Amino acid sequence: MPHLRLRKFNTKQAYPEQSLDNDLSMVVKAGNHIFLRGQTAMALDGSIKGIGDPAAQAENAMACAKILLKEAGASLADICKITIYITEREYREPVYRVVGRWLKGVYPVSTGLIVKGLAKPEYLMEIDIEAVIPERTTKASKKSTAVKTTSSRPASKKASNLRKTRTGNKSARKKPAKR
């Protein structure tokens, strides 16, 4: 099955001030894995939100991430890994507070980096997100994947007596019958 690429765009339109010409997607779904483009102050309509306010930019980034994940058939609860980039150390607390509120109870792995700059000078933070949609289990699939732990053959009388002996059943210590 080919990867599903959602919200395709070219960097010529997204970054007209830069001489780039790259074909990209905002979301790629590969099987049950979801990869999001780094989410920033840029809203899904291309406008910039929260100029000068890292918490407002984080709020926008997480709102966009929720929408993009939903379009790919996932949710915030499916997030497994986040990488947060900030341009100043003092942005860590306001950005992480916002992200933490959106991901309360999710427990993804997280990496945080302080970087010299991001794609646009207005961006103060960026969050990179990877999610995995859990495989659905049904009674039928549980039965087909179950591993048999016991033999379907009846145990020999000797093996049966040994089991009883090991469990402390003194009456089972009779000698097995000769064949």
C-alpha positions in Angstrom: 0.0 0.0 0.0 1.5 3.4 -0.9 2.0 6.1 1.7 -0.8 8.6 2.1 0.4 12.1 1.6 -1.9 14.8 2.9 -1.9 18.6 2.4 0.8 18.6 -0.3 2.5 21.9 -0.9 5.6 23.4 -2.5 8.0 25.6 -0.6 7.7 28.3 -3.3 4.3 29.2 -1.9 5.0 28.6 1.8 8.3 30.6 1.7 8.2 33.0 -1.2 11.0 35.1 0.4 13.3 32.1 0.0 14.4 30.6 -3.3 13.2 27.0 -2.7 11.3 24.6 -4.8 10.6 21.5 -2.7 7.5 19.3 -2.9 6.4 18.4 0.6 3.4 17.2 2.6 2.1 18.3 6.0 1.2 14.7 6.9 2.5 11.3 5.7 0.7 8.2 6.8 2.9 5.1 6.3 0.8 2.1 7.4 -0.2 2.9 10.9 2.6 5.5 11.4 1.9 9.2 11.1 4.5 11.8 10.5 3.7 15.5 10.8 5.5 18.4 9.3 7.0 20.5 12.1 4.2 22.6 13.5 5.0 26.3 14.3 3.3 29.7 14.4 2.1 29.1 10.8 -1.7 28.3 10.8 -3.1 25.8 8.3 -4.3 28.7 6.2 -0.7 30.0 6.0 -1.1 33.0 8.4 1.4 33.5 11.2 -0.1 33.4 14.8 1.4 34.6 18.0 4.3 36.8 16.8 6.6 37.4 19.7 4.6 35.0 22.0 6.1 31.4 22.3 3.1 30.1 24.3 0.6 31.4 21.6 2.8 29.8 18.9 2.7 26.5 20.8 -1.0 26.7 21.1 -1.4 27.2 17.4 1.1 24.3 16.7 -0.8 21.9 18.9 -4.2 22.9 17.4 -2.9 22.3 13.9 -1.4 19.0 15.0 -4.7 17.8 16.3 -6.4 18.7 13.0 -3.7 17.0 10.9 -3.7 13.9 13.0 -7.5 13.6 12.7 -7.2 14.0 8.9 -4.8 11.0 8.9 -7.1 8.9 11.1 -5.2 9.4 14.4 -5.5 11.5 17.5 -3.3 13.3 20.0 -3.5 10.1 22.1 -1.6 8.2 19.4 1.4 10.5 19.7 4.6 8.5 20.5 7.4 11.0 20.0 7.8 14.7 20.1 10.8 16.9 19.4 10.4 20.5 20.5 12.7 23.2 19.1 12.9 26.7 20.8 15.0 29.6 19.8 15.6 30.9 23.4 16.0 29.0 26.7 13.4 31.2 28.4 10.8 29.9 26.0 11.0 26.4 27.4 8.6 26.8 30.3 5.8 28.6 28.4 6.1 26.2 25.4 6.3 23.1 27.5 3.3 24.1 29.6 1.1 24.5 26.5 2.3 21.2 25.0 1.9 19.4 28.4 -1.7 20.6 28.6 -2.5 19.3 25.2 -0.8 15.9 25.8 -1.9 15.3 29.4 -2.0 11.6 30.0 -0.4 10.7 26.7 3.2 10.2 27.9 5.2 10.4 24.6 8.9 10.4 24.5 10.3 13.9 24.2 13.4 15.7 23.1 13.9 19.4 23.5 16.5 21.5 21.6 17.5 25.1 21.7 18.4 26.2 18.2 19.8 29.4 16.6 16.8 29.9 14.4 13.9 28.3 12.5 12.6 28.6 8.9 11.1 32.1 9.4 12.4 34.7 11.9 8.9 35.0 13.4 9.0 31.4 14.5 10.0 31.0 18.2 9.2 27.3 18.5 8.5 24.2 16.4 7.2 20.8 17.4 7.9 17.7 15.4 5.4 14.9 16.0 5.3 11.1 15.2 2.2 9.0 16.0 1.3 5.4 15.7 -2.3 4.3 15.4 -2.7 1.1 17.5 -3.8 -2.0 15.8 -7.4 -2.9 16.6 -7.9 -6.3 18.2 -11.0 -8.3 17.9 -12.0 -11.6 19.4 -11.3 -13.3 16.0 -7.8 -11.9 15.7 -7.0 -12.7 19.3 -8.0 -16.4 18.7 -5.9 -16.6 15.6 -2.8 -15.1 17.2 -3.0 -17.0 20.5 -0.2 -19.4 21.2 -1.1 -22.8 22.5 0.5 -23.5 25.8 -0.8 -27.0 26.4 -0.8 -30.2 24.3 -4.0 -31.5 23.0 -2.8 -35.1 23.6 -3.7 -36.7 26.9 -0.8 -37.0 29.3 0.6 -40.4 30.0 -0.3 -42.0 33.4 3.4 -41.6 34.5 3.5 -37.9 33.6 0.2 -37.4 35.4 1.5 -39.1 38.5 4.7 -37.0 38.4 2.6 -33.8 38.2 0.5 -34.9 41.1 3.6 -35.7 43.1 5.2 -32.4 42.5 2.1 -30.6 43.6 2.1 -32.5 46.9 -0.6 -35.0 46.3 0.7 -37.9 48.4 -2.0 -40.3 47.2 -0.6 -40.0 43.7 2.8 -41.5 44.6 1.8 -44.9 43.5 4.1 -46.6 41.1 2.8 -46.5 37.5 1.6 -49.8 36.1 4.0 -51.9 34.1 3.3 -52.1 30.4 
